[in-house]
Amino acid sequence: MKKQVLQILQMDADAYYMLVMDCYLEWCQSKSKNQTSLQKLLISKPLFNWWYKCLEFEERKFVYQGKAYIGKLSPELAIDFYRETISPINKLFSKPLMKKAYDS
């Protein structure tokens, strides 16, 4: 599935990794109260793993909807489409994992 995501986005694996990290940073920022809590969320491996599984679920929708657009979207428009498609992830959070991250 990653190959299809990369094709639709028209980017290499490194650029995709940076996009994912940017999305995770934005998600953590929206869930944190200050710089200290942001840092705790960012370094929590269990929280990232949970978030990434949620991202993969949303990416399946992206691939399903975006297959018809392979090669037809500009890279900028493809990224906008990606961010819009995965946006439901921004409403999710794992209370136990976030509590664990804050307490560490």
PyRosetta script that sets phi, psi and omega in degrees:
from pyrosetta import init, pose_from_sequence

init()
pose = pose_from_sequence("MKKQVLQILQMDADAYYMLVMDCYLEWCQSKSKNQTSLQKLLISKPLFNWWYKCLEFEERKFVYQGKAYIGKLSPELAIDFYRETISPINKLFSKPLMKKAYDS")
pose.set_psi(1, -34.1)
pose.set_omega(1, 179.8)
pose.set_phi(2, -58.3)
pose.set_psi(2, -37.6)
pose.set_omega(2, -179.6)
pose.set_phi(3, -60.5)
pose.set_psi(3, -41.2)
pose.set_omega(3, 179.2)
pose.set_phi(4, -67.6)
pose.set_psi(4, -39.6)
pose.set_omega(4, 177.5)
pose.set_phi(5, -60.6)
pose.set_psi(5, -45.9)
pose.set_omega(5, -179.8)
pose.set_phi(6, -63.6)
pose.set_psi(6, -38.0)
pose.set_omega(6, 178.6)
pose.set_phi(7, -64.3)
pose.set_psi(7, -46.0)
pose.set_omega(7, -178.8)
pose.set_phi(8, -65.2)
pose.set_psi(8, -41.9)
pose.set_omega(8, -179.3)
pose.set_phi(9, -76.5)
pose.set_psi(9, -16.7)
pose.set_omega(9, -179.1)
pose.set_phi(10, 57.7)
pose.set_psi(10, 48.8)
pose.set_omega(10, 179.3)
pose.set_phi(11, -140.5)
pose.set_psi(11, 162.7)
pose.set_omega(11, 177.6)
pose.set_phi(12, -87.0)
pose.set_psi(12, 174.3)
pose.set_omega(12, -175.1)
pose.set_phi(13, -61.8)
pose.set_psi(13, -36.6)
pose.set_omega(13, -179.7)
pose.set_phi(14, -66.3)
pose.set_psi(14, -43.8)
pose.set_omega(14, 178.7)
pose.set_phi(15, -65.6)
pose.set_psi(15, -37.7)
pose.set_omega(15, 177.3)
pose.set_phi(16, -63.3)
pose.set_psi(16, -43.6)
pose.set_omega(16, 179.0)
pose.set_phi(17, -58.8)
pose.set_psi(17, -42.7)
pose.set_omega(17, 178.8)
pose.set_phi(18, -65.1)
pose.set_psi(18, -37.8)
pose.set_omega(18, 177.3)
pose.set_phi(19, -63.8)
pose.set_psi(19, -43.9)
pose.set_omega(19, 178.8)
pose.set_phi(20, -62.7)
pose.set_psi(20, -44.8)
pose.set_omega(20, 179.9)
pose.set_phi(21, -64.0)
pose.set_psi(21, -37.2)
pose.set_omega(21, 177.2)
pose.set_phi(22, -64.3)
pose.set_psi(22, -42.2)
pose.set_omega(22, 177.7)
pose.set_phi(23, -63.9)
pose.set_psi(23, -40.6)
pose.set_omega(23, 179.3)
pose.set_phi(24, -66.2)
pose.set_psi(24, -41.6)
pose.set_omega(24, 177.7)
pose.set_phi(25, -60.1)
pose.set_psi(25, -45.8)
pose.set_omega(25, 179.0)
pose.set_phi(26, -61.5)
pose.set_psi(26, -41.0)
pose.set_omega(26, 179.5)
pose.set_phi(27, -63.2)
pose.set_psi(27, -46.8)
pose.set_omega(27, 179.4)
pose.set_phi(28, -62.2)
pose.set_psi(28, -40.4)
pose.set_omega(28, 178.9)
pose.set_phi(29, -61.4)
pose.set_psi(29, -37.4)
pose.set_omega(29, -179.3)
pose.set_phi(30, -71.9)
pose.set_psi(30, -18.6)
pose.set_omega(30, -178.3)
pose.set_phi(31, -102.1)
pose.set_psi(31, -6.6)
pose.set_omega(31, -175.3)
pose.set_phi(32, -102.3)
pose.set_psi(32, 158.1)
pose.set_omega(32, -177.8)
pose.set_phi(33, -98.0)
pose.set_psi(33, -28.4)
pose.set_omega(33, -176.7)
pose.set_phi(34, -157.7)
pose.set_psi(34, -177.7)
pose.set_omega(34, -177.5)
pose.set_phi(35, -63.1)
pose.set_psi(35, -37.9)
pose.set_omega(35, -179.0)
pose.set_phi(36, -65.4)
pose.set_psi(36, -46.2)
pose.set_omega(36, 179.5)
pose.set_phi(37, -67.6)
pose.set_psi(37, -33.8)
pose.set_omega(37, 176.1)
pose.set_phi(38, -61.2)
pose.set_psi(38, -46.7)
pose.set_omega(38, 179.4)
pose.set_phi(39, -61.0)
pose.set_psi(39, -39.9)
pose.set_omega(39, 179.5)
pose.set_phi(40, -64.4)
pose.set_psi(40, -40.3)
pose.set_omega(40, 178.0)
pose.set_phi(41, -67.2)
pose.set_psi(41, -43.0)
pose.set_omega(41, -177.2)
pose.set_phi(42, -62.7)
pose.set_psi(42, -33.8)
pose.set_omega(42, -176.3)
pose.set_phi(43, -92.7)
pose.set_psi(43, 0.7)
pose.set_omega(43, -179.6)
pose.set_phi(44, -80.4)
pose.set_psi(44, 105.8)
pose.set_omega(44, -179.7)
pose.set_phi(45, -63.1)
pose.set_psi(45, -44.4)
pose.set_omega(45, 178.1)
pose.set_phi(46, -60.1)
pose.set_psi(46, -38.4)
pose.set_omega(46, 179.2)
pose.set_phi(47, -66.1)
pose.set_psi(47, -43.9)
pose.set_omega(47, 178.3)
pose.set_phi(48, -62.6)
pose.set_psi(48, -43.4)
pose.set_omega(48, 179.9)
pose.set_phi(49, -60.4)
pose.set_psi(49, -42.6)
pose.set_omega(49, 177.3)
pose.set_phi(50, -62.8)
pose.set_psi(50, -47.4)
pose.set_omega(50, -179.6)
pose.set_phi(51, -60.3)
pose.set_psi(51, -41.4)
pose.set_omega(51, -177.7)
pose.set_phi(52, -66.5)
pose.set_psi(52, -36.9)
pose.set_omega(52, 175.7)
pose.set_phi(53, -63.0)
pose.set_psi(53, -40.3)
pose.set_omega(53, 175.9)
pose.set_phi(54, -63.6)
pose.set_psi(54, -40.1)
pose.set_omega(54, 178.0)
pose.set_phi(55, -61.8)
pose.set_psi(55, -44.5)
pose.set_omega(55, 179.7)
pose.set_phi(56, -59.7)
pose.set_psi(56, -37.8)
pose.set_omega(56, 176.9)
pose.set_phi(57, -61.9)
pose.set_psi(57, -45.5)
pose.set_omega(57, 179.5)
pose.set_phi(58, -68.0)
pose.set_psi(58, -32.9)
pose.set_omega(58, 178.7)
pose.set_phi(59, -66.6)
pose.set_psi(59, -30.1)
pose.set_omega(59, 175.3)
pose.set_phi(60, -60.1)
pose.set_psi(60, -41.0)
pose.set_omega(60, 176.7)
pose.set_phi(61, -63.6)
pose.set_psi(61, -42.0)
pose.set_omega(61, 179.6)
pose.set_phi(62, -59.7)
pose.set_psi(62, -46.2)
pose.set_omega(62, -179.9)
pose.set_phi(63, -64.2)
pose.set_psi(63, -44.5)
pose.set_omega(63, -179.5)
pose.set_phi(64, -59.6)
pose.set_psi(64, -46.0)
pose.set_omega(64, -178.3)
pose.set_phi(65, -76.9)
pose.set_psi(65, -30.0)
pose.set_omega(65, -172.1)
pose.set_phi(66, -92.8)
pose.set_psi(66, -10.1)
pose.set_omega(66, -177.9)
pose.set_phi(67, -53.8)
pose.set_psi(67, -39.1)
pose.set_omega(67, -177.8)
pose.set_phi(68, -69.1)
pose.set_psi(68, -15.3)
pose.set_omega(68, -175.4)
pose.set_phi(69, -103.6)
pose.set_psi(69, 5.3)
pose.set_omega(69, -179.7)
pose.set_phi(70, -57.0)
pose.set_psi(70, 122.6)
pose.set_omega(70, 179.2)
pose.set_phi(71, 80.1)
pose.set_psi(71, -1.2)
pose.set_omega(71, -177.1)
pose.set_phi(72, -106.1)
pose.set_psi(72, -12.7)
pose.set_omega(72, 180.0)
pose.set_phi(73, -105.9)
pose.set_psi(73, 147.3)
pose.set_omega(73, 171.3)
pose.set_phi(74, -69.5)
pose.set_psi(74, 155.5)
pose.set_omega(74, 178.4)
pose.set_phi(75, -55.7)
pose.set_psi(75, -38.3)
pose.set_omega(75, -179.9)
pose.set_phi(76, -65.6)
pose.set_psi(76, -43.5)
pose.set_omega(76, 179.2)
pose.set_phi(77, -68.0)
pose.set_psi(77, -35.9)
pose.set_omega(77, 178.0)
pose.set_phi(78, -63.4)
pose.set_psi(78, -40.6)
pose.set_omega(78, 178.5)
pose.set_phi(79, -66.9)
pose.set_psi(79, -41.4)
pose.set_omega(79, 176.5)
pose.set_phi(80, -60.6)
pose.set_psi(80, -42.6)
pose.set_omega(80, 178.4)
pose.set_phi(81, -63.1)
pose.set_psi(81, -41.1)
pose.set_omega(81, 178.2)
pose.set_phi(82, -61.6)
pose.set_psi(82, -51.2)
pose.set_omega(82, -178.3)
pose.set_phi(83, -61.2)
pose.set_psi(83, -38.5)
pose.set_omega(83, 178.5)
pose.set_phi(84, -67.7)
pose.set_psi(84, -41.0)
pose.set_omega(84, -178.0)
pose.set_phi(85, -67.5)
pose.set_psi(85, -37.8)
pose.set_omega(85, -178.5)
pose.set_phi(86, -88.8)
pose.set_psi(86, 0.9)
pose.set_omega(86, -175.2)
pose.set_phi(87, -57.3)
pose.set_psi(87, -27.4)
pose.set_omega(87, 176.9)
pose.set_phi(88, -57.8)
pose.set_psi(88, -21.6)
pose.set_omega(88, 179.0)
pose.set_phi(89, -63.0)
pose.set_psi(89, -25.8)
pose.set_omega(89, -178.0)
pose.set_phi(90, -69.7)
pose.set_psi(90, -16.8)
pose.set_omega(90, 178.8)
pose.set_phi(91, -91.3)
pose.set_psi(91, -7.1)
pose.set_omega(91, -176.6)
pose.set_phi(92, -94.5)
pose.set_psi(92, 152.3)
pose.set_omega(92, 169.4)
pose.set_phi(93, -161.8)
pose.set_psi(93, 153.2)
pose.set_omega(93, 177.3)
pose.set_phi(94, -106.8)
pose.set_psi(94, 103.5)
pose.set_omega(94, -177.0)
pose.set_phi(95, -56.8)
pose.set_psi(95, -46.1)
pose.set_omega(95, 179.9)
pose.set_phi(96, -63.1)
pose.set_psi(96, -41.0)
pose.set_omega(96, -179.5)
pose.set_phi(97, -70.6)
pose.set_psi(97, -35.5)
pose.set_omega(97, 177.8)
pose.set_phi(98, -69.0)
pose.set_psi(98, -40.1)
pose.set_omega(98, 176.9)
pose.set_phi(99, -61.7)
pose.set_psi(99, -42.9)
pose.set_omega(99, 178.6)
pose.set_phi(100, -61.6)
pose.set_psi(100, -41.4)
pose.set_omega(100, 179.1)
pose.set_phi(101, -65.6)
pose.set_psi(101, -44.2)
pose.set_omega(101, 179.8)
pose.set_phi(102, -64.0)
pose.set_psi(102, -35.6)
pose.set_omega(102, -177.1)
pose.set_phi(103, -78.2)
pose.set_psi(103, -14.8)
pose.set_omega(103, -177.1)
pose.set_phi(104, -79.9)
pose.dump_pdb("model.pdb")
